[in-house]
Amino acid sequence: MSAGKKAKHTATEAKGKVEEATGKTVGNERLIAKGKADQVRGATAQAGRKAKDALKDLT
């Protein structure tokens, strides 16, 4: 996985954690949900890239 894409996906997860924490602090359910969604989006993208890289290494 390229360093740039990994950083982007990690940043998405971190942003999600901050949004979720902020949402919990202020009691905003929508912000909590958005934060959780960003975390899942970042983790899924990283997993997809890792799988793609693993398949590339096999061939």
C-alpha positions as CSV (number, residue, x, y, z in Angstrom):
1,M,0.0,0.0,0.0
2,S,1.3,3.4,-0.9
3,A,2.2,5.6,2.0
4,G,0.0,8.4,0.8
5,K,-3.1,6.2,0.6
6,K,-2.3,4.6,4.0
7,A,-2.0,8.1,5.5
8,K,-5.3,9.1,4.0
9,H,-7.2,6.1,5.3
10,T,-5.6,6.5,8.8
11,A,-6.6,10.1,8.7
12,T,-10.2,9.2,7.9
13,E,-10.3,6.8,10.9
14,A,-8.8,9.4,13.2
15,K,-11.3,12.0,11.9
16,G,-14.0,9.6,12.7
17,K,-12.8,9.0,16.2
18,V,-12.7,12.8,16.8
19,E,-16.2,13.3,15.4
20,E,-17.6,10.4,17.5
21,A,-16.0,11.8,20.7
22,T,-17.2,15.3,19.9
23,G,-20.7,14.0,19.3
24,K,-20.7,12.1,22.6
25,T,-19.5,15.2,24.4
26,V,-22.2,17.5,23.0
27,G,-24.9,14.8,22.8
28,N,-25.2,14.9,19.0
29,E,-26.3,11.5,17.7
30,R,-25.8,12.5,14.1
31,L,-22.2,13.4,14.7
32,I,-21.6,10.2,16.6
33,A,-23.0,8.2,13.7
34,K,-20.9,10.2,11.1
35,G,-17.8,9.5,13.2
36,K,-18.5,5.8,13.3
37,A,-19.1,5.7,9.6
38,D,-15.8,7.5,8.9
39,Q,-14.0,5.0,11.1
40,V,-15.5,2.1,9.2
41,R,-14.8,3.7,5.9
42,G,-11.1,4.1,6.7
43,A,-10.7,0.6,8.1
44,T,-12.5,-0.9,5.1
45,A,-10.4,1.0,2.6
46,Q,-7.2,-0.1,4.4
47,A,-8.4,-3.8,4.5
48,G,-9.2,-3.6,0.8
49,R,-5.8,-2.2,-0.1
50,K,-4.1,-4.8,2.0
51,A,-6.0,-7.6,0.2
52,K,-5.2,-6.1,-3.1
53,D,-1.5,-5.9,-2.2
54,A,-1.6,-9.5,-1.0
55,L,-3.1,-10.7,-4.2
56,K,-0.5,-8.8,-6.2
57,D,2.3,-10.4,-4.2
58,L,0.9,-13.9,-5.1
59,T,1.2,-13.3,-8.8
